[in-house]
């Protein structure tokens, strides 16, 4: 999952349903501010194509999810070069 911990976009929507565990999605808002959202068991997330975002595990370091792809390549990250400006707690 290291390749998704930098700000990037995808050509397709990123769609997941979390079966177990948890993870964090970060987003760049239209005004340039940033926010993170924790997704947990029995939650669904759809990140629209072209949305600047990143993904990392919580300190629990476990997620199990059903991921829905449009193509066999899956989600290919297109890195934007934007810096994550949120301060994270180090576990």
N, C-alpha and C positions, 0 to 999 in steps of 0.2 A: 504494500500500500504506500510505500515511500513515494512512488511517482505521482501520487495525488495530493501530497502535503504542501505543494506550491500552488499559487493562484493560477487557475487555468479555466478554459472553457471546453465544451464539446460541441460537435456538429449536430448531435442528437440529444434529446432529453435524457437525463440520468434518472432512472426510475428504480426504486428499491422498496421492498417490504421487509422490515426487520423481524426476524423470527426469534432471535435471542441476542442478549448482550446490548451494547450501545456504542455509539460513535458520535463524532462531532463534524458537522458541516459548517464551514464558514462562508460568508457571502459578502461581496462588494455591492453595496446599495447604489442606486443611480446617482446619488449625491457624492459618492466616493467614500462614504463612511463604511465601516465593516462591522459585522455581527456574526456571532456563532450560535448554532442551534444544535442541541443534543437530541439525537434520535434514539429511541429505545424500543424494546420488545413490543410488537403489535402496532408499530407506527409505520406509515407509508410516507415516502418523500418523492417528489418529482421536481428535479432541478431543470428548468427549461433550457433548451439549446441556446448557446451563446452567453449564458449567465456566468460571470466570473465567480469562482468558488474554489474551495479547497476542502480536504477531508483528512481527518486523523482519528485515531482511536483514543478513547478515554483511558485513564489509569487502569481500568479493569482489563484493558488490552484484549477484548473479545467482542466480536460481532459475527452474527450469522444472519445472512439476508438472502432473499430471492432478488436477483437483479434481472431486469428486463432490457434486452438489447434489440435494436432494429437490425444491426448487421452482425456478421460473424466476428468482426474485429473487436467488438465491444466498444467501450468508450476510449477513444484515443485523446489524451490530453493535449491541448494547444496552450502552452504556457504563455502568459501575458507579460511576465516580467515585473508585474506589480508586486510590491512588498506587503507581507502581512504585517499590520501595525498593531494588532492586539497583543497584549501581554498575557502569556499563558503561565499557569502555575506548573512548575516542574515536579514530576512525581518521582 
